[in-house]
């Protein structure tokens, strides 16, 4: 009997992730460093034969998947997008905590974005 293995891979670096800005639905590309990170996955995952590869339709995820060498098997999955940060989109944790000092996305959600129940 074969054991099922699931690999969860986050996209490479973007300008916003490098600066600590929350990036949910804003569709931004990888930085050069992010592209290097994605290419490094190719070596790390070499020899693995995935039955399925589901990918967010956002550019940063698609670029990561393609540069890692899995463009041919990529299946875009609309539900694989990140959290909708609403009014907090693009803000750093520090900026959000100025407005809401005890903020926790999993407890409070984001105004104009997703709630924890969603």
N, CA, C and O of each residue as an XYZ file, in Angstrom:
472
protein
N       0.846     -1.190      0.000
C       0.000      0.000      0.000
C       0.889      1.249      0.000
O       1.812      1.358      0.807
N       0.610      2.176     -0.895
C       1.373      3.424     -0.965
C       0.773      4.459     -0.043
O      -0.446      4.596      0.054
N       1.631      5.178      0.623
C       1.178      6.278      1.462
C       0.941      7.500      0.588
O       1.752      7.819     -0.282
N      -0.163      8.174      0.822
C      -0.475      9.406      0.115
C       0.396     10.517      0.677
O       0.477     10.691      1.893
N       1.038     11.259     -0.189
C       1.824     12.408      0.230
C       1.284     13.640     -0.458
O       1.002     13.629     -1.656
N       1.143     14.700      0.310
C       0.666     15.973     -0.219
C       1.760     17.006      0.008
O       2.285     17.134      1.114
N       2.096     17.732     -1.030
C       3.068     18.818     -0.943
C       2.295     20.122     -1.072
O       1.534     20.308     -2.021
N       2.489     21.006     -0.136
C       1.866     22.333     -0.179
C       2.996     23.335     -0.370
O       3.881     23.456      0.478
N       2.960     24.040     -1.472
C       4.047     24.955     -1.811
C       3.482     26.362     -1.957
O       2.520     26.605     -2.686
N       4.115     27.272     -1.238
C       3.728     28.679     -1.324
C       4.498     29.314     -2.474
O       5.594     28.876     -2.826
N       3.912     30.341     -3.044
C       4.567     31.053     -4.143
C       5.880     31.681     -3.691
O       6.119     31.868     -2.498
N       6.718     31.999     -4.660
C       7.969     32.691     -4.382
C       7.725     34.125     -3.951
O       6.592     34.606     -3.925
N       8.802     34.785     -3.619
C       8.730     36.157     -3.108
C       8.128     37.124     -4.121
O       8.396     37.042     -5.320
N       7.313     38.038     -3.614
C       6.807     39.172     -4.386
C       7.291     40.442     -3.694
O       7.817     40.389     -2.583
N       7.112     41.560     -4.346
C       7.500     42.844     -3.748
C       6.771     43.041     -2.417
O       7.360     43.517     -1.446
N       5.506     42.679     -2.378
C       4.731     42.866     -1.150
C       5.130     41.879     -0.065
O       5.227     42.266      1.100
N       5.363     40.619     -0.405
C       5.745     39.660      0.639
C       7.117     40.022      1.210
O       7.368     39.808      2.396
N       8.003     40.567      0.379
C       9.334     40.969      0.842
C       9.254     42.118      1.836
O      10.103     42.238      2.720
N       8.244     42.955      1.695
C       8.112     44.115      2.580
C       7.122     43.882      3.715
O       6.857     44.794      4.498
N       6.569     42.668      3.815
C       5.654     42.353      4.915
C       4.234     42.838      4.709
O       3.448     42.867      5.656
N       3.893     43.216      3.495
C       2.534     43.675      3.214
C       1.634     42.470      2.972
O       2.021     41.521      2.290
N       0.438     42.516      3.533
C      -0.512     41.416      3.349
C      -1.015     41.425      1.915
O      -1.513     42.433      1.414
N      -0.870     40.278      1.273
C      -1.261     40.133     -0.124
C      -2.285     39.023     -0.223
O      -1.963     37.849     -0.038
N      -3.498     39.389     -0.512
C      -4.544     38.406     -0.698
C      -4.861     38.249     -2.166
O      -4.314     37.376     -2.841
N      -5.747     39.095     -2.660
C      -6.233     38.956     -4.031
C      -5.546     39.874     -5.035
O      -5.808     39.782     -6.234
N      -4.664     40.763     -4.557
C      -3.930     41.615     -5.485
C      -2.997     40.722     -6.297
O      -2.213     39.957     -5.736
N      -3.088     40.826     -7.605
C      -2.367     39.912     -8.493
C      -1.041     40.528     -8.912
O      -0.978     41.262     -9.899
N       0.020     40.232     -8.166
C       1.327     40.806     -8.452
C       2.329     39.697     -8.795
O       2.197     38.564     -8.331
N       3.325     40.037     -9.608
C       4.295     39.031    -10.052
C       5.376     38.750     -9.018
O       5.487     39.432     -7.999
N       6.153     37.744     -9.304
C       7.306     37.407     -8.480
C       8.425     38.417     -8.700
O       8.547     38.999     -9.778
N       9.235     38.616     -7.676
C      10.481     39.368     -7.831
C      11.505     38.439     -8.482
O      11.235     37.254     -8.676
N      12.674     38.973     -8.817
C      13.736     38.113     -9.339
C      14.103     37.050     -8.312
O      14.352     35.898     -8.667
N      14.138     37.433     -7.046
C      14.433     36.458     -5.986
C      13.342     35.387     -5.939
O      13.632     34.204     -5.762
N      12.099     35.807     -6.096
C      10.987     34.863     -6.114
C      11.086     33.883     -7.270
O      10.743     32.709     -7.130
N      11.555     34.370     -8.411
C      11.749     33.495     -9.565
C      12.869     32.495     -9.291
O      12.766     31.327     -9.669
N      13.933     32.946     -8.640
C      15.029     32.039     -8.273
C      14.528     30.968     -7.298
O      14.882     29.795     -7.414
N      13.695     31.391     -6.335
C      13.131     30.434     -5.381
C      12.300     29.377     -6.104
O      12.378     28.190     -5.786
N      11.507     29.816     -7.074
C      10.662     28.891     -7.829
C      11.512     27.915     -8.644
O      11.214     26.723     -8.703
N      12.561     28.424     -9.265
C      13.450     27.541    -10.039
C      14.144     26.523     -9.137
O      14.389     25.390     -9.551
N      14.461     26.922     -7.911
C      15.110     26.013     -6.955
C      14.188     24.838     -6.605
O      14.666     23.762     -6.244
N      12.891     25.037     -6.709
C      11.947     23.941     -6.460
C      12.111     22.821     -7.483
O      11.908     21.646     -7.176
N      12.476     23.200     -8.688
C      12.656     22.195     -9.749
C      13.653     21.130     -9.300
O      13.393     19.935     -9.441
N      14.797     21.561     -8.758
C      15.809     20.615     -8.278
C      15.308     19.832     -7.072
O      15.517     18.623     -6.970
N      14.652     20.526     -6.175
C      14.183     19.884     -4.941
C      13.121     18.824     -5.202
O      13.061     17.813     -4.502
N      12.286     19.054     -6.206
C      11.171     18.147     -6.491
C      11.462     17.200     -7.657
O      10.599     16.425     -8.068
N      12.674     17.271     -8.177
C      13.052     16.434     -9.322
C      12.823     14.954     -9.003
O      13.165     14.473     -7.922
N      12.243     14.255     -9.960
C      12.010     12.827     -9.817
C      10.665     12.473     -9.215
O      10.278     11.304     -9.213
N       9.946     13.461     -8.704
C       8.626     13.182     -8.149
C       7.594     13.216     -9.274
O       7.641     14.086    -10.144
N       6.678     12.276     -9.247
C       5.629     12.217    -10.258
C       4.299     12.496     -9.563
O       3.714     11.613     -8.937
N       3.844     13.711     -9.683
C       2.614     14.118     -9.019
C       1.400     13.653     -9.814
O       1.372     13.765    -11.039
N       0.402     13.134     -9.115
C      -0.846     12.735     -9.774
C      -1.642     13.961    -10.186
O      -2.323     13.957    -11.212
N      -1.551     15.008     -9.381
C      -2.280     16.240     -9.682
C      -1.522     17.418     -9.089
O      -0.872     17.299     -8.051
N      -1.616     18.551     -9.762
C      -1.019     19.786     -9.260
C      -2.076     20.863     -9.397
O      -2.426     21.279    -10.502
N      -2.577     21.307     -8.257
C      -3.595     22.352     -8.216
C      -2.916     23.666     -7.864
O      -2.080     23.728     -6.964
N      -3.285     24.701     -8.580
C      -2.600     25.979     -8.447
C      -3.604     27.127     -8.407
O      -4.607     27.119     -9.122
N      -3.321     28.096     -7.573
C      -4.104     29.326     -7.568
C      -4.021     29.973     -8.944
O      -2.991     29.867     -9.610
N      -5.078     30.638     -9.382
C      -5.021     31.328    -10.672
C      -4.240     32.645    -10.616
O      -4.033     33.278    -11.651
N      -3.804     33.064     -9.421
C      -3.066     34.314     -9.310
C      -1.672     34.172     -9.910
O      -1.053     33.111     -9.827
N      -1.190     35.249    -10.511
C       0.056     35.250    -11.267
C       1.231     34.707    -10.468
O       2.008     33.912    -10.997
N       1.385     35.110     -9.212
C       2.546     34.677     -8.424
C       2.581     33.164     -8.248
O       3.655     32.563     -8.229
N       1.421     32.555     -8.122
C       1.348     31.095     -7.968
C       1.603     30.398     -9.301
O       2.325     29.403     -9.356
N       1.014     30.918    -10.366
C       1.217     30.321    -11.685
C       2.680     30.410    -12.116
O       3.229     29.464    -12.680
N       3.302     31.560    -11.844
C       4.726     31.714    -12.173
C       5.573     30.712    -11.390
O       6.474     30.084    -11.948
N       5.281     30.565    -10.097
C       6.032     29.626     -9.269
C       5.892     28.214     -9.821
O       6.888     27.507     -9.974
N       4.689     27.806    -10.116
C       4.442     26.463    -10.638
C       5.156     26.243    -11.972
O       5.769     25.197    -12.183
N       5.079     27.205    -12.853
C       5.720     27.075    -14.169
C       7.235     27.021    -14.050
O       7.874     26.165    -14.662
N       7.818     27.930    -13.265
C       9.273     27.968    -13.132
C       9.812     26.739    -12.402
O      10.976     26.373    -12.568
N       8.965     26.108    -11.596
C       9.361     24.874    -10.916
C       9.282     23.674    -11.858
O       9.707     22.573    -11.507
N       8.737     23.893    -13.056
C       8.721     22.840    -14.066
C       7.436     22.051    -14.152
O       7.426     20.944    -14.691
N       6.350     22.597    -13.633
C       5.110     21.827    -13.605
C       3.968     22.482    -14.389
O       2.798     22.211    -14.120
N       4.298     23.324    -15.337
C       3.259     24.025    -16.105
C       2.310     23.064    -16.810
O       1.109     23.322    -16.888
N       2.846     21.949    -17.327
C       2.021     21.020    -18.097
C       0.958     20.333    -17.247
O      -0.111     19.984    -17.749
N       1.245     20.139    -15.971
C       0.298     19.433    -15.097
C      -0.557     20.389    -14.261
O      -1.439     19.948    -13.525
N      -0.300     21.688    -14.370
C      -0.981     22.672    -13.539
C      -2.476     22.728    -13.845
O      -2.883     22.896    -14.994
N      -3.277     22.584    -12.801
C      -4.725     22.752    -12.897
C      -5.081     23.960    -12.041
O      -4.851     23.962    -10.832
N      -5.645     24.988    -12.673
C      -6.007     26.184    -11.911
C      -7.223     25.900    -11.045
O      -8.238     25.385    -11.514
N      -7.097     26.248     -9.770
C      -8.154     26.008     -8.794
C      -8.563     27.355     -8.187
O      -7.828     27.904     -7.367
N      -9.724     27.892     -8.576
C     -10.160     29.201     -8.086
C     -10.242     29.298     -6.554
O     -10.054     30.378     -5.993
N     -10.517     28.197     -5.890
C     -10.609     28.229     -4.425
C      -9.245     28.245     -3.749
O      -9.174     28.313     -2.522
N      -8.165     28.185     -4.515
C      -6.827     28.174     -3.934
C      -6.229     29.577     -3.810
O      -5.018     29.720     -3.646
N      -7.055     30.594     -3.887
C      -6.546     31.953     -3.684
C      -6.352     32.210     -2.193
O      -6.863     31.480     -1.344
N      -5.605     33.260     -1.904
C      -5.331     33.578     -0.515
C      -6.500     34.331      0.112
O      -7.486     34.651     -0.552
N      -6.364     34.600      1.380
C      -7.372     35.297      2.172
C      -7.700     36.644      1.540
O      -6.807     37.322      1.032
N      -8.959     37.033      1.565
C      -9.369     38.354      1.114
C      -9.191     39.315      2.285
O      -9.984     39.308      3.227
N      -8.151     40.139      2.222
C      -7.836     41.068      3.310
C      -8.663     42.344      3.275
O      -8.548     43.168      4.183
N      -9.486     42.531      2.266
C     -10.356     43.703      2.215
C      -9.577     44.988      2.408
O      -8.609     45.243      1.693
N     -10.000     45.814      3.388
C      -9.361     47.100      3.665
C      -7.915     46.948      4.143
O      -7.154     47.914      4.112
N      -7.531     45.759      4.582
C      -6.169     45.522      5.063
C      -5.216     45.058      3.963
O      -4.028     44.850      4.212
N      -5.733     44.900      2.761
C      -4.904     44.471      1.630
C      -3.778     45.483      1.406
O      -4.026     46.683      1.288
N      -2.554     44.991      1.349
C      -1.412     45.855      1.091
C      -0.822     46.516      2.324
O       0.198     47.199      2.231
N      -1.447     46.325      3.476
C      -0.938     46.923      4.717
C      -0.026     45.940      5.445
O      -0.158     44.724      5.306
N       0.891     46.489      6.217
C       1.729     45.646      7.063
C       0.982     45.355      8.359
O       0.003     46.027      8.687
N       1.444     44.364      9.081
C       0.847     44.024     10.376
C       0.888     45.239     11.312
O      -0.082     45.517     12.018
N       2.007     45.952     11.311
C       2.135     47.138     12.163
C       1.093     48.193     11.851
O       0.517     48.785     12.765
N       0.843     48.438     10.572
C      -0.166     49.427     10.177
C      -1.561     48.982     10.607
O      -2.367     49.801     11.049
N      -1.844     47.702     10.479
C      -3.154     47.181     10.887
C      -3.307     47.298     12.404
O      -4.368     47.686     12.892
N      -2.261     46.967     13.143
C      -2.332     47.008     14.604
C      -2.472     48.418     15.139
O      -2.906     48.591     16.278
N      -2.121     49.436     14.361
C      -2.377     50.821     14.767
C      -3.880     51.087     14.818
O      -4.358     51.848     15.659
N      -4.614     50.454     13.913
C      -6.070     50.600     13.869
C      -6.765     49.617     14.808
O      -7.802     49.930     15.393
N      -6.184     48.430     14.945
C      -6.804     47.333     15.704
C      -5.686     46.572     16.419
O      -5.197     45.565     15.906
N      -5.273     47.053     17.617
C      -4.080     46.512     18.294
C      -4.079     44.998     18.532
O      -3.012     44.384     18.506
N      -5.204     44.400     18.755
C      -5.248     42.963     19.057
C      -5.644     42.134     17.837
O      -6.109     41.002     17.979
N      -5.462     42.693     16.640
C      -5.956     42.047     15.425
C      -5.327     40.684     15.189
O      -4.120     40.490     15.337
N      -6.187     39.752     14.817
C      -5.780     38.413     14.410
C      -6.724     38.015     13.281
O      -7.937     37.953     13.480
N      -6.182     37.748     12.108
C      -7.007     37.449     10.939
C      -7.951     36.279     11.187
O      -9.071     36.260     10.677
N      -7.494     35.297     11.976
C      -8.300     34.099     12.211
C      -9.406     34.320     13.240
O     -10.338     33.522     13.339
N      -9.302     35.392     13.995
C     -10.341     35.737     14.973
C     -11.230     36.880     14.496
O     -12.439     36.872     14.729
N     -10.632     37.857     13.830
C     -11.346     39.084     13.499
C     -11.664     39.262     12.023
O     -12.522     40.069     11.666
N     -10.982     38.517     11.167
C     -11.208     38.715      9.740
C     -10.656     40.054      9.296
O      -9.745     40.597      9.922
N     -11.204     40.587      8.219
C     -10.759     41.870      7.691
C     -11.966     42.672      7.219
O     -12.841     42.131      6.543
N     -12.024     43.962      7.570
C     -13.153     44.772      7.112
C     -13.210     44.846      5.592
O     -12.228     45.186      4.932
N     -14.369     44.523      5.057
C     -14.536     44.523      3.604
C     -13.963     43.285      2.945
O     -14.004     43.156      1.721
N     -13.424     42.364      3.749
C     -12.841     41.134      3.231
C     -13.528     39.939      3.841
O     -14.730     39.971      4.106
N     -12.769     38.884      4.066
C     -13.341     37.643      4.597
C     -13.434     37.671      6.119
O     -12.647     38.312      6.815
N     -14.420     36.953      6.586
C     -14.569     36.725      8.029
C     -13.993     35.354      8.354
O     -13.828     34.530      7.454
N     -13.682     35.090      9.624
C     -13.191     33.751      9.974
C     -14.176     32.623      9.591
O     -13.750     31.522      9.242
N     -15.464     32.898      9.656
C     -16.447     31.879      9.280
C     -16.388     31.530      7.799
O     -16.627     30.389      7.404
N     -16.071     32.524      6.997
C     -15.984     32.266      5.555
C     -14.790     31.410      5.255
O     -14.542     31.081      4.094
